[in-house]
Amino acid sequence: MLGAAPAYADKIDDAAKVLSEKSYPFLKEIDWTADYAKNIPGADPLQILKAIDKTLIMGAAMDPAALKAGDLAHSKGISSMDAKGVTTLADYTAMNAKTLDVYNAWAGIVAAAVASGKAIPEYLIGTVNPADAKAAYDAFFKFKDVVKSTMT
């Protein structure tokens, strides 16, 4: 028998549901088959490699059970994608919840990831409904605050 779920799980799951519902319209508007989704405009390949290296090191130190749950949620989400590369809202919600369960133990990771990110190029905002993009952005920061409040 596995142990009880961590106390933060319900808060993160609830916040993941809100994040998913607020950001899903934006997610569906992105053309995941477009060339801009294949490259990161203005990205430095060496910086990307350094970020990948940090991600791999961090991944090696993570809780294997949580990591497996996150992987399986992503696998299920990928298998339910439509022709535009968009998964279902339910699978998207599970992906958000399980991913942040994995990263919850790493204090500040959400804030650091956001702080080091590049501004979204205006031409990308022009490809979606700006109100949906703002709703997703705002929901992400609220989600970040919930995750931060659960960090031990």
N, C-alpha and C positions, 0 to 999 in steps of 0.2 A: 504494500500500500504506500502510495506517495504521501508526503506531508501535506499539510494544509496550504492553500494558496497564500502568497504573501498578502499582508494587510493592504498594501498599496494597489493590488491588482484591480479591485473594484473601481477605485478612483481613476486609474489609468484607462480601464475599459470604458467607463462612462465618458471620460474626456475624449477617448479615441472615437467613440460613436458620434459625439458632437463635431469633432474635427472632420470626420469622414462625411457627415451629412452636409456640413458647410462647404467643404472643398470639392465634393464629388461633381457638382455642376462644372467647375473649373477644369477638373481632371478630364471630363468627357469632351470639353471643347478643344483640348490640345490635340494637334495632329501628330500622333506618335509615329507616323510613317514619314514625316517630313525630314528633309536634310538637316534642319536645325536641331532635331532631336538626336542626331547621330554625333554631333560635335558640340563642344562647349565653346561658343564664340569668345575669343580673346583669352582662352585658357592657355597656360604655359604647360606643355607636356611634362616637364620635369616636376613642376608643382603637383600635377595630377599623380605622377608616380609616387611622390613623397606622401601624398594623402592616402593613396592605396596602401603603401607600406604601413602607415600608422593604423589604418583600418585592419589590415591583416594581423598585426601585432595585438591590437585590442581584441580582435575576434578570437585569437588563440587563448586569451585569458578569460573568456566569458563562460558563464554557466552553460554547460553543454545541453541541459534539458530545455532551458529558455531559448537557446540558439536553435535547437532542433524545432521547437514550436514555431519560431519565427520563420525558419526555412520552409516548413510545411505550409504555413499560412501563405507565404509568397508563391510556393509551387501551386497551391490550390487557386490563388488569384490569377496566376499566369494561365492555368488550364481553363479558366472561365472567361478569358478575354474575348471580346467580340472582334470583328474584322478591322476595327480602328485601333485595336490594342488596349481597349478599356475593359477592366474587370467589372464585376458586379459591385454594388454598394456594400453588400454583406461581406464579400471577400476583401474589399478595400478596407472596411472597418476592422476586420480580423488582422489584416496585415499591419495596420497602424498600431493596434493594441499590442500585438505580439512583438513587433519591432521595438517599441518603447519599453516593454518588459525586459528585453535583452539589454538595452542601453541604460536602463534606470540606475544601475549600480555605478555608472561612470559619471560622477558629479560634474555638472557643467557642460556635458557634451552637446546638448541641444543648443545652448547659448553660444558656445564656441563655434559650432558648425554654422550657425546663422551669422555670427559676427564676421567670420572669415569668408563668407560667400560674396560673390560679385553681384552688383545691381542687375536686375533683370533688364535686358536690352528692350528699348521701346518697341522695336519691331516685333518682339515676341508678345508684348502686351496687346499689340494691334491685332493679333491672331485670335484672341479670345475676348469674352465680355469682361471689360475692366472691373465691373462690380463683382463678378464672380471671383476674379483674381484677388481682389481686395478682401472679400469674405474669407477666402482660403487662407490668405496671409494673416488676417486677424485671428482666425480660428487656430492657426498653428501656434501663434504666440500665447494664446490662452491655454492650449494644450501643453506648451513648454512650461508654463507656470504650474500646472497641475503636476507634471512629472517632477519638476524641481521641488515641489512641496513634499513629495514622497521619498526623496533621496535620504538615505540613512548615513 
